[in-house]
């Protein structure tokens, strides 16, 4: 049985929403983007949402808005996808990588130990959709000693008066933190709407703004929306109206906007997302019930009194296996035409970052998380037969690799 890793969820409602955009004659930024922003705000309870063309672009734009200067440090986990670090570099800052905890997410103790007067931002990452310990992180940045150490290098930093916390929530739309949907735990959260995510626009991202007073999130939304359109005073939709051709460029903007034809895909999905989330949980629970019986299986974090995952990735870890044995197990699974993945190769193991001087030896938990992890397919289209087939294939693969010693 051939099982892909993470196909997008495309049903008739998605096709009809896209066709509606095509038939309207308006396919770039317009009413469907605004409608998607409103749906994400309604789901998450965030103050303002701006949709952009990728998580990465959104992060770069927010760091530039913050006023990151050369030498400014941004703390990120070593165990994440490259975009977390690349956004910092493209914005002109220096990524300061820290180690993880056993739940795959960033270690709060490691964050504390990495803070210096040059620290301007922290970007925690919700690996596989499991929310980070945001209560502890927000308490940390608000501690009097940490705030006293903070040295602002821009007007926005002065206004905030402390380190900004900006979630890399690429995996976590639909997760829960303290009884609420993810998106409001910190100053800024950015979701990815890439093709393999729980809600997709093919390519895209959504910036959730929750900055405290004296910031005005409505005014900030308007400012960022203009920045996402090259700081042009009129968007294309407004310019297209009769007599509306004249515009101005009032700042150093970016081309970061999302198109309506993309937003249409996510709009149809998010309107039924609560039901789709239940289907992801069904698959996740089936895996949990099966692998809980296997002494070698370390199950992913999924639910506690304070947190619940978005069920984006089933990050299974194999106790006692080396990286080479894990790779051999993936090869065995692949022979059965079940597609699996690994989340993630730690950044210091990648050529770019290794050549910058980052060394995986300094991130032992990140390496352990990576070396033992196999991500299993987890999406609504997996029926019971398919899910049980994945389970059998994984267990058989473990037994074969284990027997070979």
C-alpha positions as CSV (number, residue, x, y, z in Angstrom):
1,X,0.0,0.0,0.0
2,X,1.5,3.3,-1.1
3,X,1.1,6.1,1.5
4,X,2.4,9.6,0.9
5,X,3.8,11.6,3.8
6,X,1.7,14.8,3.9
7,X,-0.6,15.5,0.9
8,X,-2.7,18.7,1.0
9,X,-6.4,18.3,2.0
10,X,-8.3,19.3,-1.2
11,X,-12.0,18.7,-1.3
12,X,-14.9,20.2,-3.3
13,X,-15.2,23.2,-1.1
14,X,-11.5,24.1,-1.7
15,X,-11.9,23.7,-5.4
16,X,-15.1,25.8,-5.4
17,X,-13.4,28.6,-3.4
18,X,-10.4,28.7,-5.8
19,X,-12.8,28.6,-8.8
20,X,-14.7,31.5,-7.2
21,X,-11.5,33.5,-7.1
22,X,-10.6,32.7,-10.7
23,X,-14.1,33.5,-11.9
24,X,-14.1,36.9,-10.0
25,X,-11.3,38.1,-12.3
26,X,-9.3,39.1,-9.1
27,X,-6.6,36.7,-8.1
28,X,-4.0,38.8,-6.2
29,X,-4.4,40.4,-2.8
30,X,-8.0,41.3,-2.2
31,X,-11.2,40.2,-0.4
32,X,-10.2,36.5,0.1
33,X,-7.0,37.4,1.8
34,X,-8.9,39.7,4.1
35,X,-11.5,36.9,4.8
36,X,-8.7,34.4,5.6
37,X,-7.2,36.9,8.0
38,X,-10.5,37.3,9.8
39,X,-11.0,33.6,10.0
40,X,-7.6,33.1,11.6
41,X,-8.3,35.9,14.0
42,X,-11.6,34.3,14.9
43,X,-10.0,30.9,15.5
44,X,-7.1,32.1,17.6
45,X,-8.5,35.2,19.3
46,X,-5.5,37.2,18.2
47,X,-5.8,41.0,17.9
48,X,-4.8,41.3,14.3
49,X,-3.7,38.9,11.6
50,X,-1.7,39.7,8.4
51,X,-1.4,37.1,5.7
52,X,1.9,37.1,3.8
53,X,3.6,34.9,1.1
54,X,5.6,32.7,3.5
55,X,6.5,32.2,7.2
56,X,10.1,33.2,6.3
57,X,9.1,36.5,4.7
58,X,6.8,37.2,7.7
59,X,9.6,36.6,10.2
60,X,12.0,38.8,8.2
61,X,9.5,41.6,8.0
62,X,8.8,41.5,11.8
63,X,12.5,41.5,12.7
64,X,13.1,44.4,10.4
65,X,10.1,46.2,11.9
66,X,11.7,45.6,15.3
67,X,14.8,47.3,14.0
68,X,17.4,44.5,14.3
69,X,20.9,45.9,13.8
70,X,24.2,44.2,13.0
71,X,25.4,42.5,16.2
72,X,21.9,42.2,17.6
73,X,21.3,38.6,18.8
74,X,18.1,36.5,18.4
75,X,17.9,33.3,20.4
76,X,16.6,30.3,18.5
77,X,16.7,26.5,19.0
78,X,19.4,24.5,17.3
79,X,16.7,21.9,16.6
80,X,14.4,23.6,14.0
81,X,14.1,24.1,10.3
82,X,16.6,26.4,8.6
83,X,14.1,29.2,8.0
84,X,14.1,30.1,11.7
85,X,17.8,31.0,11.4
86,X,17.8,32.3,7.9
87,X,15.1,34.9,8.7
88,X,17.3,36.3,11.5
89,X,20.3,36.5,9.1
90,X,18.3,38.1,6.3
91,X,17.0,40.7,8.8
92,X,20.6,41.5,9.7
93,X,20.8,39.8,13.1
94,X,22.9,37.0,14.6
95,X,21.2,33.7,15.5
96,X,22.2,32.5,18.9
97,X,21.4,28.7,18.9
98,X,20.5,27.0,22.2
99,X,19.7,23.4,23.1
100,X,16.3,21.6,23.3
101,X,14.4,19.8,26.0
102,X,13.3,16.2,25.8
103,X,9.9,17.3,24.4
104,X,11.7,18.5,21.3
105,X,11.0,22.2,22.1
106,X,13.5,24.9,23.1
107,X,14.9,24.7,26.7
108,X,13.9,27.6,28.8
109,X,17.0,27.1,31.0
110,X,19.1,27.3,27.8
111,X,17.4,30.5,26.8
112,X,18.2,32.1,30.2
113,X,21.9,31.1,29.9
114,X,22.1,32.6,26.4
115,X,20.7,36.1,27.2
116,X,23.1,39.0,26.9
117,X,22.7,42.8,26.6
118,X,22.7,42.2,22.8
119,X,19.7,39.9,22.9
120,X,16.8,41.6,21.2
121,X,14.4,38.7,20.4
122,X,13.6,35.1,21.2
123,X,12.0,32.8,18.6
124,X,10.8,29.6,20.2
125,X,9.6,26.9,17.8
126,X,6.5,24.7,18.4
127,X,8.0,21.4,17.1
128,X,5.4,19.1,15.4
129,X,2.7,21.4,16.8
130,X,3.4,21.0,20.5
131,X,3.4,24.5,22.1
132,X,6.5,25.7,24.0
133,X,6.5,26.6,27.6
134,X,5.4,30.2,26.9
135,X,4.4,31.0,30.5
136,X,8.0,30.5,31.6
137,X,9.4,32.3,28.6
138,X,7.2,35.4,29.1
139,X,8.0,35.4,32.8
140,X,11.7,35.2,31.9
141,X,11.7,38.3,29.6
142,X,9.7,40.3,32.2
143,X,12.1,39.5,35.1
144,X,13.5,42.8,36.4
145,X,17.2,41.6,36.0
146,X,16.6,40.5,32.4
147,X,14.8,43.8,31.6
148,X,17.6,45.8,33.2
149,X,20.1,44.0,30.9
150,X,18.1,44.9,27.8
151,X,19.8,47.5,25.5
152,X,17.4,48.7,22.8
153,X,18.8,49.6,19.4
154,X,15.6,50.9,17.8
155,X,12.5,53.0,18.6
156,X,10.3,49.9,18.6
157,X,12.6,48.1,21.1
158,X,12.6,51.2,23.3
159,X,8.8,51.3,23.2
160,X,8.6,47.6,24.2
161,X,11.3,47.9,26.8
162,X,12.3,44.3,26.8
163,X,13.2,41.3,24.7
164,X,10.4,40.5,22.2
165,X,9.1,36.9,22.0
166,X,8.0,35.9,18.5
167,X,6.7,32.3,18.2
168,X,7.8,30.2,15.2
169,X,4.3,28.6,15.1
170,X,4.8,27.1,11.7
171,X,3.4,23.8,12.9
172,X,0.9,24.8,15.5
173,X,-2.2,26.4,14.1
174,X,-5.0,24.7,16.0
175,X,-2.9,23.7,19.0
176,X,-4.1,24.7,22.5
177,X,-2.2,26.6,25.3
178,X,-3.9,27.2,28.6
179,X,-7.4,26.4,27.1
180,X,-7.1,28.7,24.1
181,X,-6.1,28.1,20.5
182,X,-2.4,29.0,19.8
183,X,-1.6,32.5,18.5
184,X,-1.9,34.8,21.5
185,X,0.7,33.4,23.9
186,X,3.4,36.0,23.2
187,X,4.0,39.3,21.4
188,X,3.9,37.9,17.9
189,X,3.1,34.4,16.5
190,X,3.7,33.4,12.9
191,X,1.9,30.4,11.3
192,X,3.1,28.7,8.2
193,X,0.5,28.0,5.5
194,X,2.9,26.0,3.3
195,X,1.6,23.0,1.3
196,X,2.3,20.4,4.0
197,X,0.8,22.3,6.9
198,X,-2.5,21.6,8.6
199,X,-4.0,24.6,6.9
200,X,-2.4,25.5,3.5
201,X,-2.5,28.3,0.9
202,X,0.1,26.3,-1.1
203,X,2.7,28.9,0.0
204,X,2.0,31.4,2.7
205,X,2.1,32.6,6.3
206,X,0.0,34.5,8.8
207,X,1.4,37.0,11.4
208,X,-0.6,37.2,14.6
209,X,-0.1,40.5,16.4
210,X,-0.5,40.7,20.2
211,X,1.8,43.4,21.2
212,X,1.1,45.0,24.6
213,X,0.3,48.7,25.2
214,X,1.4,51.3,24.2
215,X,1.5,49.5,20.8
216,X,-1.7,49.8,18.7
217,X,-2.1,46.5,16.9
218,X,-4.6,47.9,14.5
219,X,-2.2,50.7,13.4
220,X,0.6,48.2,13.3
221,X,-1.4,45.9,11.0
222,X,-2.0,48.8,8.6
223,X,1.7,49.7,8.7
224,X,2.8,46.1,8.0
225,X,0.2,45.6,5.3
226,X,1.7,48.5,3.5
227,X,5.3,47.3,4.1
228,X,4.2,43.9,2.6
229,X,3.3,45.8,-0.6
230,X,6.6,47.7,-1.1
231,X,5.3,50.5,1.2
232,X,2.9,51.6,-1.6
233,X,0.1,53.8,-0.3
234,X,-2.6,51.9,-2.4
235,X,-2.9,48.2,-3.0
236,X,-3.6,46.9,-6.4
237,X,-7.3,46.3,-5.6
238,X,-7.7,50.0,-4.7
239,X,-5.6,51.2,-7.7
240,X,-7.8,49.2,-10.1
241,X,-10.9,51.3,-9.3
242,X,-11.7,54.0,-11.8
243,X,-9.6,57.1,-11.1
244,X,-7.6,55.4,-8.4
245,X,-4.3,55.1,-10.2
246,X,-2.1,57.6,-8.3
247,X,0.0,56.2,-5.4
248,X,3.1,56.9,-3.4
249,X,6.0,54.9,-2.0
250,X,6.6,56.1,1.6
251,X,9.2,53.7,2.9
252,X,11.5,50.7,2.4
253,X,9.0,47.9,1.9
254,X,9.0,44.3,0.7
255,X,7.0,42.2,-1.7
256,X,5.5,39.9,0.8
257,X,1.7,39.9,0.1
258,X,-0.5,36.8,-0.3
259,X,-2.6,36.4,-3.4
260,X,-6.4,35.8,-3.3
261,X,-6.1,32.6,-5.3
262,X,-3.8,31.2,-2.6
263,X,-5.9,32.5,0.2
264,X,-9.0,30.7,-1.3
265,X,-7.4,27.3,-0.5
266,X,-6.8,28.2,3.1
267,X,-10.2,29.9,3.5
268,X,-12.1,26.8,2.6
269,X,-9.9,24.6,4.8
270,X,-10.0,26.8,7.9
271,X,-13.8,27.0,7.8
272,X,-13.9,23.2,8.4
273,X,-10.6,23.1,10.4
274,X,-12.1,22.0,13.7
275,X,-13.4,18.9,12.1
276,X,-10.2,18.3,10.2
277,X,-8.3,18.6,13.5
278,X,-10.5,15.8,15.0
279,X,-9.4,13.6,12.1
280,X,-5.8,14.3,12.7
281,X,-6.3,13.5,16.4
282,X,-8.0,10.2,15.4
283,X,-4.9,9.1,13.4
284,X,-2.6,10.4,16.2
285,X,-4.5,8.4,18.9
286,X,-4.4,5.3,16.8
287,X,-0.7,5.5,16.6
288,X,-0.4,6.2,20.4
289,X,-2.6,3.2,21.3
290,X,-0.4,0.9,19.1
291,X,3.0,2.2,19.9
292,X,2.3,2.5,23.7
293,X,2.6,-1.3,23.7
294,X,6.1,-1.3,22.2
295,X,8.8,-0.8,24.9
296,X,11.2,0.8,22.3
297,X,8.8,3.5,21.3
298,X,8.9,7.0,22.8
299,X,5.6,8.7,22.1
300,X,5.4,12.4,21.2
301,X,4.0,14.9,23.6
302,X,0.4,15.5,22.7
303,X,-1.8,16.6,25.7
304,X,-1.4,17.9,29.2
305,X,-3.4,20.2,31.6
306,X,-1.9,23.2,29.9
307,X,-1.1,22.2,26.3
308,X,-2.5,20.2,23.4
309,X,-0.7,19.7,20.1
310,X,-2.1,20.6,16.6
311,X,-1.4,16.9,15.6
312,X,0.7,18.2,12.7
313,X,3.4,15.6,12.9
314,X,3.6,12.3,14.7
315,X,7.2,12.5,15.9
316,X,8.0,9.0,17.1
317,X,11.4,8.3,18.7
318,X,13.2,5.0,18.9
319,X,14.8,4.2,22.2
320,X,18.3,2.8,22.2
321,X,18.8,3.2,18.4
322,X,21.8,5.1,16.9
323,X,21.4,7.6,14.1
324,X,22.6,4.8,11.7
325,X,20.0,2.4,13.0
326,X,17.3,5.0,12.7
327,X,18.3,5.6,9.1
328,X,18.2,1.9,8.4
329,X,14.7,1.7,9.9
330,X,13.6,4.5,7.6
331,X,15.1,2.6,4.6
332,X,13.1,-0.5,5.6
333,X,9.9,1.5,5.9
334,X,10.4,3.1,2.5
335,X,10.7,-0.3,0.9
336,X,7.0,-0.7,1.8
337,X,6.1,2.5,0.0
338,X,5.2,4.3,3.3
339,X,6.7,7.8,3.2
340,X,8.2,9.1,6.5
341,X,10.3,12.1,7.4
342,X,12.6,13.4,10.1
343,X,11.9,16.6,12.0
344,X,14.6,18.1,11.9
345,X,18.3,17.8,11.1
346,X,19.7,20.2,13.7
347,X,21.0,23.4,12.2
348,X,24.7,22.9,13.3
349,X,24.8,19.7,11.2
350,X,24.0,21.6,8.0
351,X,26.9,22.9,5.9
352,X,25.9,26.6,6.0
353,X,25.7,26.8,9.8
354,X,28.6,24.4,10.5
355,X,30.8,26.7,8.4
356,X,29.6,29.7,10.4
357,X,31.1,27.9,13.5
358,X,28.1,26.3,15.1
359,X,29.0,22.8,16.5
360,X,26.5,20.1,17.1
361,X,28.6,18.9,20.1
362,X,27.2,22.0,22.0
363,X,23.6,20.8,21.5
364,X,23.5,17.2,22.8
365,X,19.8,17.0,23.4
366,X,19.0,18.4,20.0
367,X,21.2,15.7,18.5
368,X,19.5,13.0,20.6
369,X,16.1,14.2,19.5
370,X,17.2,14.1,15.8
371,X,19.0,10.8,15.9
372,X,16.1,8.9,17.3
373,X,13.2,10.5,15.5
374,X,10.9,9.3,12.7
375,X,7.9,11.4,11.6
376,X,5.0,9.3,10.5
377,X,2.1,10.3,8.1
378,X,-0.6,12.1,10.1
379,X,-3.5,13.7,8.1
380,X,-7.3,13.5,7.7
381,X,-7.2,11.4,4.6
382,X,-5.7,8.4,6.4
383,X,-8.4,5.8,7.0
384,X,-8.2,3.0,9.6
385,X,-6.7,0.5,7.2
386,X,-4.0,2.9,6.1
387,X,-3.1,3.9,9.6
388,X,-2.9,0.3,10.8
389,X,-0.7,-0.5,7.7
390,X,1.7,2.3,8.7
391,X,1.9,0.9,12.3
392,X,2.6,-2.7,11.0
393,X,5.3,-1.4,8.6
394,X,7.0,0.6,11.3
395,X,7.0,-2.2,13.9
396,X,8.3,-4.7,11.3
397,X,11.0,-2.3,10.3
398,X,12.1,-1.9,13.9
399,X,12.2,-5.7,14.4
400,X,14.3,-6.3,11.2
401,X,16.9,-3.6,12.1
402,X,17.0,-4.7,15.7
403,X,17.6,-8.4,14.7
404,X,20.5,-7.3,12.5
405,X,22.1,-5.9,15.6
